[in-house]
Amino acid sequence: MIDTICTFLTNRIRKEMPEIDDDRAEVINYGLQNIVGEIPKIFLLFIIAFVLGILKEVLFMFVILTPYRGASGGFHLKTHLGCIVGTTAFYCGTVLLSQHIVLEDITKYILIGISWIFGMFMIKLYAPADTENVPILSKKDRKKKQILAYITYSVGLIVALLIHDNVISNIMLFGNILQTLTITKLAYRLTKNKYGYEVYGDAST
């Protein structure tokens, strides 16, 4: 259904703009699929969160993690069903985990410190982690997103360190760690993704 809608919209765009070639049309179609596909995915995520009694926590995580996710990137699952399942597991699973784990102060401090070092290293290596369908080839854009990833990740862990609410602190900590894992080479191999810059060569200026 989503593929049909996006193909129809892409064809309409090409009809209005004949200069669009097949490669650009493919990128447009992929972008439309992401936009249109996000609507049912988010809707279903919030329904499941409501049923589980964790809607407020999932909403908080969704809003607070969006800047880091947008800056750092990450792999994309190949099917809409897989994406829905993966997204729901990511948000609801993180919240449920956060509710059932209590970290002592010293343990939390050590874990946050290790997570920050790990995150800085992964961001340096892989962020922004693009895909072959939506590559980020401009060096300027890549540098900007990488800097934003450094900032948003660090801010998230600082909040996790300072906030006294155990669940919210855990959501900030675990959410940022899991998001960082989605940009790693191992995650890309497991999900059969390719970095866009690897497919299309060195970034341009």
Helices and strands as residue ranges (DSSP letters): H 2-16, H 22-52, H 55-72, H 80-100, H 105-126, H 139-162, H 166-181, H 185-190, H 196-200
